[in-house]
Amino acid sequence: HPRGTFLHHNFVCAILNDVFGIQARGGCACAGRYAHDLMGIDNDLARKYEAVLLD
């Protein structure tokens, strides 16, 4: 955001759910490994994605 403000995690979760139909919970990544398995993401690919996101 141009003003340097952040969106509240509950707002982002509501948008993901209501607009895109993606169920999410703020502050919780408990199903991350399960999602990796479903999408065929191994540890090497996960590290590459993480590096891109952190860059």
Secondary structure, DSSP 8 states (H G I E B T S, - for coil): -TT-----HHHHHHHHHHHH-----TT--TTHHHHHHHHT--HHHHHHHHHHHH-
